[in-house]
Amino acid sequence: MTAIIQASDLTKIFGRSTAVDHISFEVRQGEIFGFLGPNGAGKTTTTRMLTGVIPPDAGTALILGHDIRSEPVQAKQRFGVVPETSNAYTDLTAWQNLMLMGELYGLPRARAEQRSSDLLGMVRLLDRKDQKVQAYSKGMKQRLILAMALIHEPELLFLDEPTSGLDVQSTQMILSLLRDLNAKGTTIFLTTHNMEEANRLCHRVGIIRAGKMVAIDAPEKLKTAIDRIHKIEVSFDREVHGDALAGLEGVVTANRTGDKWQVTTRNKDATIHSLANFSRHNGAAIVTLNTLAPSLDEAFLRLTEEAQS
């Protein structure tokens, strides 16, 4: 699969502090890549290097095959950026902001007008297109700057905390728009603090801590990789003894939690089969059975704590 972003030994130093420390990773064509890390981990600095806002002190960043240092214009013509804080001109209308962006990207006027109309419809602002942006809510501004970043039909979209501080309705609208854009082929690089958002949206996530990459993988793989002991929660239609459950294949412990049993095991598949056999042989029907995977929050905390220690 084609790499849309290729970062190699990317490094940034401010005075005596190394903000980004020789990190290497790639973002594949057509994926939503989540970039996660605690405050001060180096997320924003990395994004600014990838988008050409600041130069790296060492290493390289290829964006759509273009070196962001030596070919910034060629790269920037092919990606869009949605910053955390709105960069729309508040004394202009939404329509004027989009037309200005179209002019900056060299779009013919007729094309810019068509794109502006389509995008404002997509972000549900077409009926407010002639209103000055200063009267917009934060959610409306965020939707507008998303439209502004898409005016030139970029292949790659950078987003920095796109739903930070937004209400639930605006958040869900933006996430839905991102899914639709990705389904149509746009590659997305998403910086976020929201673990659940990353879990639902991203194909892969990269976790950075103190300027170093500590993990890159699919969210589900990261969650299972941090703990080799699996948890299964099971309840029966009659009383069963913990000693009987503890003796089943693969079971490490069996503990009562309310009306359920929480079983830990090193072999999830074998234990589930053993529970089914236990149920059948003992006349104790299984009422509920759930596998309890660690959350992405737990994976994030575990990985960043390990990197710090």
N, C-alpha and C positions, 0 to 999 in steps of 0.2 A: 504494500500500500504506500502511495506517495506521501512523503513528509512535507507538510505545509510550513511548519516551523521546525528549524533545526538549530538548537542552541548547543554550543560546544565550549566548555570551560569558561562560561560567561562569568565575568568578575567585575565588581564595582567597589571601590574603596573611597571612603570619605574621611579624610584626615588619618587617624589611627584606627578607624573602624572599618572592617570589611563587611559591607552590607550584603553582598552577594559573592559567594566563595566558590568559584570554579564549578558552576553547575552545568550539567549537560542533560538534555532531554529533547524529545521531538513530539510534535503534534501531527497526527495523521489526517489525511484528507477526509472530510466528511464526518469527523467526530466532534463531540462537545467535550472539551478538555477542561477540567476544573483545576484551578491553581489555589491551593489551600495553605494556610499557615497562621500562626499567632500574630498579633500586632508586633511590628518591628522585625518580622522574620525575613523580609526582603522581597515580598510579593510585588509591591508597587514599584520598587526600584527595578526589578526584573522586567515588569511590563513596560516601564518607560524606556528601558534599553531595547526591548523587542520592537517597540513602535517608533524608535528613533528620536525620542524626546531628549535622552541623555546618552552619551557614548559609553561603551564599556571600557574599562581599563585593561582588560585582557579578554581573550576569547572572541568568538564570532557568533553572529546570529543571522541565519539565512531565512528570509521570509519569502515564501513562494519562489524560491531559487535565487533571490536577490540579497546580497549582503547589505544589511540595513545601514552600515557605515559608508560603504562606497557607492551604493545605488539606492539611496533613500527615496528618491522621487518615484522610481520604477516600483519599489515595494509599496509605498503609500498609496499609489494609484489603484492598488488591488486589495487594500484592506480598509476597514472602517473601525472607528474607535468610539466607544460609549463610556465616557468618564463617569466617576461616581457623582461628581457635582456637575450640574447642568452647565454647558458651555454655549447655550443659545443666547442670542442677543435679546434681552428682555424688553427693549424699547421698539423691537420689530414684531410683526405678526408671525405666526407659524409659517404662513405661506412665504413671507419675505425671507425668513431664515432658510427655508428649503431652497428657494430660488438662488439665494446667495451661495449656498453650498454647491448647487449645480453649476453656477458660474465658476467657482473656485476649481471644480473638477473638470471644467471645459466642456460641459454638456451643451449641446445645441438647445436653444430656448424651448423649442417645441417638445423636445425630449424631457427637459427639466420640468416643464409644466405637467406633462403626463405622469412622470415619476412622482412629482409632488402630490398630485391628486390621488394616485394609487396608494402611496405610502400614508397619507393622512387618513384615507379610508381604512387602511389596514390597522392603524393605531387608534382609530375611532376619534379623530380630531377634525374631520373634514368640516363639520358644522361650526367649528371654532377657529377655522383657518385665518379669518380676518381679525381675530382678537389679539391684542398685544400679549406677549408671553408673560409679562410681569403680573398679569391677572390669573395665570395658570396655577393650579395646585402642583405639589411636588410630583405626584404621579403623572399628571399631564405633561409636565416638563420632561420627565424621564422617557415617556413615550415619544415625545417630539425629538429628543436627541437620538433616540434609536432610529427614527425615521431619517434624521439628518445624516447619520452614519451609513445609511443604506442607499442614499440618493444615487450613487455611482455603481450600484449593483456589485459590491465587493464579494470576493471569493472567501474572505476571512474576516471575522468580526471579533474585536477585542472588547470585552466588557469588564468594568471594574465595579464590583458590588452593585449590580443594576437594580436590585430590589431593596437596598438598604433604606430603612426608614419609611417604606411605603405601606399603605394599608393592604389588607388581604386581597381585595378586589383588584387593585392595580398590580400587585405581585403576581397573582394568577394570570392576569392578562399578559404581562410581559413574559412570563415563563411559557405560556401557550404560543406567543409570537416566536419565541426562540426555538421551540420545538418545530414549528411550521417552517421556519427559515432553514433549520438543519435538515428537515425532511426533503427540502428542495435543493440541498447540496451545499449550503453555507457551512464552512468549518468555523467553530466557535471556541474562543479561548476565554474562559470565565474565571475571574478572580472573585472569591466569595468567602465570607465567614460562616455562611449558613450551611451546616453539614447536611441537614435534611434536604435542602435544595439541591446540593451537589449529588446526593444519593439518588434523587429522583431524576435528575436531568443529565448527568454526565456519563459518558461511556468509560472514561478513565479520569483519574485524579492524580495530581502530583502534590506531595506535601513537602513544604520547605520549613526548615527550622534553623534559626541563627545563620541564615545565608547559605545553608547546605540542603540539598535534596535528600530527604530521608526515605521516601517511598514513591513509586509510581505504579499504579495498577488500576484495574476495574474496582469500583467501590465494594462489590460483594467479595472479591478476592482479598482485598485489604482487610475486610472485616473478619474473614475466616482465618487469614494468615496470622493474626495476632494471638490466637488462642487455639491450641491443638486439642483442648478439652471442650467437647460439645455439650450443650445442655438441651434436655428434652423435658417438656412439661406434659404430664399425663394425669388424667383423672378416670376413675372407674365408677360403675353404678353401684358398687358395694365396697365395703371396707377390705383393704388388703394390707399385708404386713410389709414394712420396709425391708425386713431381712430377706424376704422372698425376692423383692425387686433388686436388692443389692447383689444377689447371687446370679443375676442374668448376665448373658455374654456381653462383655465390653463395659459393663457398668462399674464406675469408680465409687460413686456415692449415690444415695437415694435419700432425699430430705423432704419432709412434709412442709408444704406451704399452703395453709388454708385447707381447701377441699381437694387440693392437687398434690401430686408428687413431682419434685424437680430432680431429675436424674442426670448425672454427669457421666460422660462416656468418651472413650478414645475411638470408638468405632460406631458412628451414628447409625449407619445402615444395619449393622448386625444387631444393635440394641433395639431398633424399631421392630425388626423381625422377631426378636425374643419377646418383646412386649406383646406383640400380636399372638404369639404362641402361648404366652402366659395367660392372656385373656381367654383364649379358647379353652385351654386345659383346666382353668380354674373357675370357669363360669362367671367371670367378672368382665362385663362388657366395657370397652373403652368408650368413654363419653367425649373426651377431648384429648387430642395429642398434637402438640406444637413443638417444633424445633426452635430454639431461642438463639439466634445468631447475635453476636455483638453488634452494636450500632456503629455507624461511621463516626459518631462522636467519640465512642470508646476507642476505636482504632486510631483516630486523630490524636487523642490524649496520650494513648500508649506510645505511639510512634514518636511524638514530639517530646515526651518525657524521657524516652530512651535516648534520643539524640542529645538531650540536655545533660544527661548523667554521664 
